Amino acid sequence: MLALIPPGIVQYLQAIGEHKFHMKQESVKGVIKKSNCRKSYKCANWGSLICMKFDNQQMKYNIYNMRIVLTSTLIIVASLVSCAQKANSKKSANMDQSKIPSGIKTDTATFGTGCFWCTEAVFQELEGVLKVTSGYSGGNVPNPTYEQVCTKTTGHAEVCQIIYDPARISYDELLEVFWKVHDPTTLNRQGNDEGPQYRSVIFYHSDSQKAKAEHYKAELDKSGAWGKPVVTAIEPFRNFYSAEDYHQNYYNNNGNAPYCYFVIRPKLEKFEKVFKNKLKTSISQTK
């Protein structure tokens, strides 16, 4: 049988008793690939998943009758999550993002700040941002799948393609948010997400965007604001492939999933405090 455990909880578990099990952690969000599991399992509501193969297939996984050492943290988390997550009660500020009003002159920004779930959740809330699409950019494999990108061999980064109204929000303001919502000094890593697909990167769409990105990067380094060199790559935009549907609008659809609850939500709350005057009206009125 398969049992799913939220990321970060394994260290709180200590198996005791006659039922031996084998664990393999896949560092992919929402997907367990065929490995040592008896079958593959896909669940769009989980962050990093744990696949357990029990020798006794008839054993039912019950967190209350397994002889396991649990901390209070596990008990709290177990009460919050399930594989069939309910949609977040908070209404999405991005629900109608596919309907960009005609007659508006738009521009595009493409940023990678690590996991695109986090990037999307932040930029969706900005006034003047009309559409945010999670996807893959910068690699050499056309139309990659999420599983392919997770192999770290496609050259693609997880990014968000941001369509915005420059009359309401400038590229400079988007860059300000970009620099402040992730750590641009960690190469190919953001938090526990590690690999080239999580690199800090700006794909510029014009000479103007390139100049601004390079200027602000140089100023950050000069100021010593981070205490370490900024490693953000600044590259010309070459391609963009939209990610699978279950990645889109992820936080708003899965707000109580472990990754959303423990990783995205705290980051979003800090962002909303710092950039309160730049939020969409529908968001700022609830703060």
C-alpha positions in Angstrom: 0.0 0.0 0.0 1.0 3.6 -0.4 1.1 6.0 2.5 1.7 9.7 2.0 3.4 11.9 4.6 3.9 15.7 4.5 7.4 16.9 3.7 9.6 17.5 6.7 7.8 15.0 8.9 10.0 11.9 8.3 12.5 13.1 11.0 9.7 12.9 13.5 8.9 9.3 12.7 10.6 6.3 14.2 9.3 2.9 13.0 8.8 0.4 15.8 7.5 -3.2 15.5 7.4 -6.1 13.1 6.1 -4.3 10.0 9.2 -3.2 8.0 8.9 -0.7 5.3 11.0 0.9 2.6 10.9 4.6 2.0 12.0 6.6 -1.0 11.5 10.3 -1.2 11.0 11.9 -4.6 12.0 15.5 -4.8 9.1 16.4 -7.1 6.1 18.4 -6.1 2.9 16.4 -6.7 4.3 13.4 -8.4 5.8 10.0 -7.3 7.5 8.4 -10.2 7.9 4.6 -10.6 10.8 3.6 -8.5 10.6 1.3 -5.5 6.9 1.8 -5.2 4.6 -0.9 -6.5 2.7 1.6 -8.7 3.0 5.3 -9.5 0.8 7.7 -7.7 0.1 11.3 -8.7 -1.4 13.8 -6.4 -1.4 17.5 -7.2 -2.0 18.6 -3.7 1.3 17.5 -2.1 4.7 19.0 -1.9 7.5 16.5 -1.5 6.0 13.1 -1.2 7.1 10.0 0.6 6.3 6.6 -0.9 6.1 3.7 1.6 6.1 0.1 0.5 4.9 -2.2 3.3 5.8 -5.9 3.3 2.3 -6.6 4.6 0.0 -5.3 1.9 -3.0 -6.0 4.1 -1.8 -3.6 6.8 -4.0 -0.5 7.0 -2.2 2.7 7.5 -3.7 4.3 10.6 -1.7 7.0 12.3 -3.4 6.3 15.6 -2.7 2.6 15.9 0.7 2.4 14.3 3.4 2.1 17.0 5.2 5.4 16.0 6.8 8.1 18.0 5.0 11.3 17.1 5.8 14.9 18.1 3.1 17.5 18.6 4.1 19.0 15.3 3.1 15.8 13.4 -0.2 15.7 15.2 -1.0 19.2 14.2 0.1 18.7 10.6 -1.8 15.4 10.3 -5.0 17.2 11.3 -4.5 19.8 8.6 -3.8 17.9 5.5 -5.2 15.2 3.3 -4.6 14.0 -0.3 -8.0 15.3 -1.4 -7.5 18.9 -0.4 -10.4 21.3 -0.4 -9.9 24.5 -2.4 -8.6 27.4 -0.3 -11.5 29.5 0.9 -9.7 32.6 -0.1 -10.9 33.7 -3.5 -8.3 33.9 -6.1 -7.1 37.2 -7.3 -6.2 35.5 -10.5 -9.4 33.6 -11.3 -10.2 35.6 -14.4 -6.6 36.2 -15.5 -7.2 34.6 -18.8 -9.6 37.4 -19.7 -7.3 40.4 -20.4 -9.5 43.4 -21.4 -9.1 44.4 -25.0 -7.4 47.7 -25.8 -4.9 47.5 -22.9 -1.3 47.8 -23.9 0.5 45.0 -22.0 4.1 43.9 -21.4 5.7 40.7 -20.3 8.2 39.8 -17.6 9.6 36.3 -17.0 11.1 35.5 -13.6 12.4 32.5 -11.9 12.6 32.6 -8.1 12.7 28.9 -7.2 9.4 27.0 -7.0 6.9 28.6 -9.4 4.1 27.9 -6.9 5.6 30.6 -4.7 6.4 33.0 -7.5 2.9 32.8 -8.9 1.2 33.3 -5.6 3.2 36.6 -5.0 2.8 38.2 -8.4 -0.9 37.3 -8.8 -1.6 39.8 -6.0 0.0 42.8 -7.5 -2.1 45.6 -8.8 -1.5 45.9 -12.6 -0.6 42.3 -13.1 -3.1 40.8 -15.4 -2.0 37.2 -15.8 0.5 34.9 -14.3 1.4 31.5 -15.9 3.7 28.9 -14.3 6.0 27.2 -16.7 9.4 26.3 -17.9 12.0 28.5 -19.7 15.6 28.7 -20.7 16.2 25.0 -21.7 16.6 23.0 -24.8 13.9 20.4 -24.5 10.6 21.5 -26.3 7.4 21.1 -24.3 8.9 19.4 -21.3 6.9 17.7 -18.7 7.3 18.4 -15.0 8.9 15.0 -14.5 11.5 15.8 -17.2 12.4 19.1 -15.7 12.9 17.4 -12.3 15.6 15.3 -13.8 17.8 18.5 -13.9 18.8 17.7 -17.5 16.5 19.9 -19.6 18.2 23.2 -18.9 14.8 24.7 -18.0 14.0 26.7 -14.9 10.7 26.9 -13.2 9.4 30.4 -14.0 6.4 32.6 -14.1 5.3 34.4 -17.3 3.8 37.7 -16.0 1.5 39.8 -18.3 1.1 43.3 -16.8 -0.2 46.7 -17.6 2.8 49.1 -17.6 0.4 52.0 -17.0 -0.4 50.6 -13.6 2.8 48.8 -12.6 6.3 49.3 -14.0 9.0 46.8 -14.7 11.1 48.5 -12.1 8.4 47.7 -9.5 8.2 44.1 -10.6 12.0 43.8 -10.2 11.7 45.3 -6.7 9.3 42.5 -5.8 11.5 39.9 -7.6 14.6 40.8 -5.5 12.8 40.9 -2.2 10.7 37.7 -2.3 13.6 35.2 -2.8 17.2 34.8 -2.0 19.2 35.7 -5.1 22.5 34.6 -3.6 21.9 30.8 -3.5 23.0 29.1 -6.7 20.5 26.6 -8.0 18.6 26.5 -4.7 15.8 28.1 -2.8 15.3 26.8 0.7 14.9 23.0 0.4 14.3 23.1 -3.3 17.6 22.3 -5.0 18.6 21.9 -8.6 19.1 24.1 -11.7 15.4 24.3 -12.3 15.2 26.4 -9.1 17.8 28.9 -10.1 17.3 32.6 -9.7 16.9 34.0 -13.2 15.5 36.9 -15.2 14.7 36.3 -18.8 14.5 39.7 -20.4 12.2 40.6 -23.3 13.9 43.8 -24.4 17.1 45.8 -24.1 15.4 48.0 -21.6 14.5 45.1 -19.4 18.1 43.8 -19.7 19.5 47.2 -18.7 17.3 47.6 -15.7 17.9 44.0 -14.4 21.7 44.4 -14.7 21.5 47.9 -13.1 19.6 46.7 -10.0 21.7 43.5 -9.7 24.9 45.7 -9.7 23.4 48.1 -7.1 22.4 45.2 -4.8 26.0 43.8 -5.0 27.4 47.3 -4.4 25.2 47.9 -1.4 26.1 44.6 0.2 22.4 44.2 1.1 22.6 40.4 1.0 26.1 40.0 2.4 26.9 37.7 -0.4 27.2 38.1 -4.2 24.0 38.0 -6.2 24.0 35.0 -8.5 20.8 35.8 -10.4 21.3 34.9 -14.1 20.1 37.6 -16.6 19.4 35.9 -19.9 17.6 36.7 -23.1 14.1 35.2 -23.4 14.1 32.3 -25.8 11.2 30.1 -25.0 8.4 29.4 -22.5 6.3 26.3 -22.1 3.3 26.4 -19.8 3.3 23.9 -17.0 0.7 21.2 -16.5 -2.8 22.5 -15.5 -2.5 21.3 -11.9 0.4 23.7 -11.4 -1.6 26.7 -12.4 -3.2 28.9 -9.7 -1.7 26.4 -7.3 -1.8 28.2 -4.0 -5.3 29.5 -4.4 -6.5 26.0 -5.3 -4.5 24.2 -2.6 -3.9 26.6 0.2 -4.0 23.9 2.9 -1.6 21.5 1.2 1.6 21.1 3.3 3.9 23.0 0.9 1.4 25.8 0.6 0.7 26.0 4.3 4.2 25.8 5.6 6.3 27.4 2.8 4.1 29.7 0.6 1.8 31.1 3.2 4.4 32.6 5.5 6.3 34.1 2.5 3.0 35.5 1.1 2.1 37.1 4.5 5.5 38.8 4.7 5.1 40.0 1.1 1.7 41.4 1.7 3.0 43.5 4.7 5.9 44.9 2.8 4.0 45.6 -0.5 0.6 46.5 1.0 0.3 49.6 -1.1 0.9 47.6 -4.3 -1.7 44.9 -3.8 -4.9 44.5 -5.8 -7.8 46.2 -4.2 -9.5 42.9 -3.6 -6.5 41.7 -1.7 -5.6 44.8 0.3 -9.2 45.2 1.6 -9.0 41.9 3.4 -5.7 42.8 5.1 
